[in-house]
């Protein structure tokens, strides 16, 4: 917990909203966050059931009836928790989703143990502190606060904390929709694994709300060769063919393309930037876009990923012996595809880019499971209705004055794809601030500011209450 004296200093520095939590809520939210971080929920050796049971116990201990808190899934390791806060029934339920699983993390890669909750230098460290146990902890805290104060919303609030968003073959949202739709059926979905508060050095700049989302696709590049003795080198080397293809991938960006959401994002973000970036954002919106401005903005990963489909090599393997020419060389290329384009279309674009018949491009699917590349072009742009946007803008203005709410395209991919496909409108945002130059999700030494976490706790409580009064 932040001592009040330090909290006041952070408020003056513009790094906190000024909405200080009481001591009991601070302790509760920190304890839940710590508990989640220290449960390994990776696909390889982890267990989301353990985390789901831990959160279910928290809710039951707070007074939730056992019938309203369930842990269920396709097997012992891939459990999902579904909890319901009963409302008056004046409106249809709202489903809130968040995933419990996290990306793999090796101890030798990190400064600290990724599965130990560490607080130092004003940050919480650990795998999931950005993606997305931070939001899971906030949601469980909020449900407990509502239960303890006897709050009855105007509709049921359903919380689903699920498995395998990051990988694996037992995606919890998909499984629940197919097997227990009655437990999670809702008028709309709030996805905490999207949006957020964009900050610079801890100071809020704008609040992002998801309005569209890129598609996820993995491709496997393979080069085969008869191989032979390494004393008889040949230019027809599988590794050389593969490295040439990856070099082309690195130096051949997909074309710039705007849609209604990304154009709006750059229009509204430009006034918040420094003079050069503001000028560049305005220049790329012209017809034709200014090439120099495009090049400068493309150096910033966040903006580059909003401007085009992106594909990047993530894994490599080749050869079978140190003294033999490689018979096989392979690479995994992960693509995040702009709405309006398909995996099948992107596969063919890669084939044309490599221009090498030795390099085959095989579609692996969207996080596990081989399948034919789909012609699906993603789900349509969707902005939250007034009943969601009004309280969102109200609470954002209270907590982060001057930071506008801006619709954005999620450059990753989330479980929204499943709920949208099931016909349930889905809107993504949360109240956790992340510096746009310190995004460590899926990476080394993942962390979140202590102040940003506690702000997120307060935001979730205020927003859900404002939306359901």
Order of alpha helices (4+ residues) and beta strands (2+ residues): alpha-alpha-alpha-beta-beta-beta-beta-beta-alpha-beta-alpha-alpha-beta-beta-beta-beta-beta-alpha-alpha-alpha-alpha-alpha-beta-beta-beta-alpha-beta-alpha-beta-alpha-beta-beta-beta-alpha
